[in-house]
Amino acid sequence: TIYDCAKLMRRHRISSVIVINKDGTLSGLVTKTDLVSVFLTQSTTPLKVASIMTKNVITADPGDSLLLIESLLINHRISRVVIQRHRKPVGIITYRDFMPAKIPHWIAEFADPKELEEYRRRSVPEFSANQLNYLLPFKAVDIMAPNPITVDADDDVGLAAMLMIRNNISGLPVARKGLLVGIITKSDIVKAIAEK
């Protein structure tokens, strides 16, 4: 069931579950995105974003260095940092935003596409000394996705799920009267499904 998949994902901290038929053949793969889609179509009980969001949001300022952003991602074991100015969310940086800085443009022309994809999928950014020298002058504002899509703490989780699916994103800053109060991710929705 979707509840079993959600529980497995939660327990093992994974983002997908392989589904096997009774005869041992591969049936398919269930991802967090799949569970969020099911939640969106089958949720009948109203559930406020505030009830499942993560309240302690890891944030940075637009002028903070990319090295600080990297350390926040690594030390807090997160995949996104909300960029705020005066407690208002003004941008978001994910570990994938570091990819252009990690891969010199000429490598992409000659690299094996499979190796390049594996490099992109690394969960933690790793930089060489040359890459660090390149990154030192850059700030969060230089690579952040500006004007992030947000939800209000009093919105229904279904709205957050719809926005994530429509915009192919995994997390949304949560605001109340324009001020940052949390973040909601696909993982938060999977956790809510697992706890049903």
C-alpha positions in Angstrom: 0.0 0.0 0.0 1.0 3.6 -0.2 1.2 3.7 3.6 3.7 0.8 3.6 5.8 2.6 1.0 5.7 5.8 3.0 6.7 3.9 6.2 9.6 2.2 4.4 10.9 5.6 2.9 10.6 7.2 6.3 12.3 4.4 8.2 15.2 3.9 5.8 15.5 7.6 4.8 15.1 6.8 1.1 13.2 8.5 -1.7 11.9 5.5 -3.6 10.9 1.9 -3.1 11.2 -0.9 -5.6 8.0 -2.9 -6.1 8.3 -6.6 -6.8 5.6 -8.9 -8.1 4.8 -12.1 -6.3 6.8 -14.0 -8.9 9.9 -11.9 -8.1 9.8 -9.8 -11.3 10.1 -6.0 -11.1 6.7 -4.3 -11.1 7.9 -0.7 -10.8 9.2 2.1 -8.6 7.3 4.3 -6.1 8.9 7.7 -5.4 8.2 10.5 -3.0 6.7 12.4 -5.9 4.3 9.4 -6.6 3.2 9.5 -2.9 2.7 13.3 -3.0 0.6 12.8 -6.1 -1.5 10.2 -4.5 -1.9 12.4 -1.4 -3.1 15.2 -3.6 -5.8 13.1 -5.3 -6.9 10.9 -2.4 -6.6 13.2 0.7 -10.0 13.8 2.1 -9.3 15.2 5.6 -8.1 18.9 5.6 -4.6 19.2 6.9 -2.9 22.5 7.5 0.7 23.1 6.3 1.6 24.3 9.8 0.8 20.9 11.3 3.4 19.0 9.3 6.0 21.7 8.2 9.5 21.8 9.6 9.6 24.9 11.8 13.4 25.2 12.3 14.3 26.3 8.8 18.0 26.6 7.9 18.4 30.0 6.4 21.1 32.3 5.0 21.2 35.9 3.8 21.7 36.9 0.2 25.2 38.2 0.9 26.4 35.0 2.5 29.2 33.2 0.8 28.6 30.0 -1.2 31.1 28.3 1.2 28.7 29.0 4.1 25.8 27.7 2.1 27.7 24.5 1.3 28.6 24.1 5.0 24.9 24.5 6.0 23.9 21.9 3.4 26.5 19.4 4.7 26.4 20.0 8.4 22.6 20.0 8.6 22.2 17.2 6.1 19.7 19.1 4.1 19.1 19.6 0.4 18.0 23.2 0.4 18.6 26.5 2.2 16.1 29.3 2.2 17.6 32.7 1.6 15.9 35.4 3.6 16.0 39.1 4.0 14.4 40.6 7.1 12.7 37.2 7.7 11.1 37.3 4.3 11.9 34.4 1.9 13.7 35.9 -1.1 15.3 32.9 -2.6 16.2 29.2 -2.3 19.4 27.3 -3.0 19.5 23.5 -3.4 22.6 21.4 -3.6 21.9 21.0 -7.3 22.4 24.8 -7.8 26.1 24.1 -7.1 26.4 21.9 -10.2 27.4 24.6 -12.7 30.2 25.6 -10.3 31.3 22.0 -9.8 31.5 21.0 -13.5 33.6 23.2 -15.8 31.7 23.7 -19.1 34.2 21.9 -21.2 33.9 18.7 -19.2 30.2 18.3 -20.2 31.2 18.3 -23.9 33.6 15.3 -23.5 32.4 13.3 -20.5 30.5 10.1 -20.6 26.8 11.1 -20.0 26.4 8.3 -17.4 29.4 9.5 -15.4 28.2 13.1 -15.6 24.8 12.1 -14.3 26.4 10.2 -11.5 28.4 13.3 -10.6 25.3 15.4 -10.6 23.4 13.0 -8.3 25.9 13.2 -5.5 24.0 14.3 -2.4 26.8 16.4 -1.0 28.7 19.1 -2.9 32.5 18.4 -2.9 34.9 21.0 -4.2 38.6 20.9 -5.2 41.0 23.7 -4.3 40.6 25.2 -7.8 36.8 25.1 -7.6 37.0 26.7 -4.1 39.1 29.6 -5.5 36.5 30.1 -8.2 33.6 30.1 -5.7 35.1 32.4 -3.1 33.9 35.7 -4.5 30.3 34.4 -5.2 27.4 35.0 -2.8 24.1 33.3 -2.2 22.3 35.9 -4.3 24.5 34.9 -7.3 23.0 31.4 -7.6 19.8 31.4 -5.6 16.4 30.8 -7.4 14.8 34.2 -6.6 11.2 34.8 -5.5 10.5 31.2 -4.4 7.0 29.8 -4.5 5.7 29.9 -1.0 2.6 28.6 0.9 0.9 30.1 3.9 1.1 28.2 7.2 -2.8 28.1 7.2 -3.0 26.6 3.6 -4.0 23.0 3.1 -1.2 20.5 2.5 -3.0 19.7 -0.8 -2.1 23.1 -2.1 1.5 22.6 -1.2 1.5 19.1 -2.8 -0.1 20.6 -6.0 2.5 23.4 -6.2 5.4 20.9 -5.8 4.1 18.6 -8.5 3.2 21.4 -10.9 6.6 23.1 -10.5 8.7 20.0 -10.2 10.1 21.1 -6.9 10.6 19.2 -3.6 10.1 21.9 -1.0 8.4 25.2 -0.3 9.1 28.0 2.2 6.1 28.5 4.5 5.2 32.1 5.4 2.7 33.8 7.7 1.9 37.4 6.8 4.9 37.3 4.4 7.4 36.2 7.1 9.2 32.9 7.0 7.9 30.4 9.6 8.8 27.0 8.2 9.4 24.8 5.2 7.4 22.0 3.8 8.9 19.2 1.7 7.9 16.0 0.0 9.5 14.3 2.9 7.1 16.0 5.4 4.2 14.8 3.3 5.5 11.3 3.1 6.0 11.4 6.9 2.3 12.5 7.3 1.2 9.6 5.1 3.4 7.1 7.1 1.8 8.3 10.3 -1.8 7.8 9.1 
